[in-house]
């Protein structure tokens, strides 16, 4: 199995955190290559003009889609790597208590909230700038997890065991301290995302899941792209084929059992714990 097949299998079997990581990397690499090719062809083009969230309200109203797109694009490779590392950490914590659909909903709505906070504050301050990066959406995931399980214990290298709320508190304090120093727009967006993560959990505990419309939309989308099953031609078979049918069912049950065992191994130890044979078997079964 080559690297491409391995990546396809990881994407197919991975959760929403892994899919978000794939999407962010894919968009960064794809559009960066497009920009390079166009520049070599003497075509002036910057994709940031179409995906970055502008603080100018007039420009923002002319490009409303940027309220979503800015959450999936990054300014530099280091910006991308750092955010994806934090996404992996925060997303895994969030997934301990909530579903993938809720995770995507908080990521999307948290990102939108962080964008609106950025535009509103820059309007009040009379500043103009643009914003890209998933940090506001990621902050929503982290604060949501910390609000729901503040006393969850984590082992941090070189520090030791700390509570989740300690990590969230330190990050928020850092954002507040750096507000007047550098990257003011980014830190404002972080605080906007953090606010949504906190509010989301408070609403959830009162019985309202703010991500429910997003989950419903994902279900509709999944069903729309699901291939329609044709009604098979029914033919009456004589009892002589009973043994063959039972044999086929046994093989099908055995294959499903192997798949379940491998997926269980992935959930406990991660995809990298699979042997080469198990990866190949899962890839073939996925086809």
Secondary structure, 3 states (H helix, E strand, C coil): CCHHHHHHHHHHHCCHHHHHHHHHHHHHHHHHHHHHHHHHCCCCCCCHHHHCEECCHHHHHHCCCHHHHHHHCCCCHHHHHHHHHHHHHHHHHHHHHCCHHHHHHHHHHHHHHHHHHHHHHHHHHCCCCEECCCHHHHHHHHHHHHHHCCCCEEEECCCEEEEHHHHHHHHHHHHHHHCCCCCHHHHHHHHHHHHHHHHHHHHHHCCCCCCHHHHHHHHHHHHHCCCCCCCCCCCCCCHHHHHHHHHHHHHHHHHHHHHHHHHHHHHHHCHHHCCHHHHHHHHHHHC
